[in-house]
């Protein structure tokens, strides 16, 4: 029995189709790419968890190298860019 915690990034599904007229402009992965990432991680068997997608992997690594404050600031910047430059929680 092998168990893997998968943290998918933005994945192209119908979930995002109705959100604020497509407010997310970041890099999407297809469901197939997410599954490939998970299967590769299971085949390697080294890690108990894996993050799928470039921005998601970067955000998962930040706490290892930065302070909590810097991690929050940089993660907010990444999220803002993926939302088309709109700040999180900003009205628009």
PyMOL commands that set and color helices and strands:
alter all, ss='L'
color gray80, all
select helices_A, chain A and resi 14-16+31-44+54-65+68-82
alter helices_A, ss='H'
color red, helices_A
select strands_A, chain A and resi 5-8+49-52
alter strands_A, ss='S'
color yellow, strands_A
deselect
rebuild
show_as cartoon
